[in-house]
Amino acid sequence: MYRNDELATEGWGNSVLPCQYNDMVRRSTSLSGERRLLWAVLEHAIRCYLADPGSASRARRLASAEARSWLFDRGADGPFTFEGVCDHLSIDAARLRKGLKSVRRTRQDTSAVRHLAA
């Protein structure tokens, strides 16, 4: 996922405290298979969502759109919804969503500046 120092530079400091992230990572070595699967699902969705939604690759654009839909669908109910996964992993879904939006916005702004400078 992200190294601890990357979290601070990407704006995650307001969403997940470093001690919370470190605790989650430390516990990951002793997680049950079910929890490891949920972590993998969440990590994959985050990576897809943060990938460039304007990518030339159709597959990457579709994966980003699908991840966005899963992450931000508040009407869904069940154990494999974003809220269900976050609840099971003791993660504040609203704070994570806020952090993801912030990171993506920052990346898009940075990408736009690079594009203009090129």
ChimeraX attribute file (.defattr): number of C-alpha atoms within 10 A of each C-alpha:
attribute: neighborCount
match mode: 1-to-1
recipient: residues
	/A:1	12
	/A:2	11
	/A:3	10
	/A:4	16
	/A:5	11
	/A:6	12
	/A:7	20
	/A:8	16
	/A:9	10
	/A:10	16
	/A:11	17
	/A:12	21
	/A:13	15
	/A:14	14
	/A:15	21
	/A:16	18
	/A:17	14
	/A:18	16
	/A:19	10
	/A:20	12
	/A:21	15
	/A:22	14
	/A:23	11
	/A:24	16
	/A:25	15
	/A:26	11
	/A:27	10
	/A:28	13
	/A:29	9
	/A:30	10
	/A:31	14
	/A:32	10
	/A:33	9
	/A:34	10
	/A:35	15
	/A:36	15
	/A:37	13
	/A:38	20
	/A:39	19
	/A:40	13
	/A:41	14
	/A:42	22
	/A:43	14
	/A:44	15
	/A:45	21
	/A:46	19
	/A:47	15
	/A:48	20
	/A:49	25
	/A:50	19
	/A:51	16
	/A:52	17
	/A:53	19
	/A:54	11
	/A:55	12
	/A:56	9
	/A:57	11
	/A:58	11
	/A:59	10
	/A:60	17
	/A:61	18
	/A:62	15
	/A:63	19
	/A:64	23
	/A:65	15
	/A:66	14
	/A:67	21
	/A:68	20
	/A:69	14
	/A:70	18
	/A:71	20
	/A:72	15
	/A:73	13
	/A:74	11
	/A:75	7
	/A:76	13
	/A:77	11
	/A:78	9
	/A:79	13
	/A:80	15
	/A:81	18
	/A:82	25
	/A:83	23
	/A:84	17
	/A:85	20
	/A:86	19
	/A:87	13
	/A:88	15
	/A:89	15
	/A:90	10
	/A:91	17
	/A:92	13
	/A:93	18
	/A:94	13
	/A:95	14
	/A:96	18
	/A:97	17
	/A:98	13
	/A:99	20
	/A:100	21
	/A:101	16
	/A:102	17
	/A:103	18
	/A:104	18
	/A:105	13
	/A:106	14
	/A:107	16
	/A:108	16
	/A:109	12
	/A:110	12
	/A:111	13
	/A:112	12
	/A:113	11
	/A:114	10
	/A:115	9
	/A:116	8
	/A:117	7
	/A:118	6
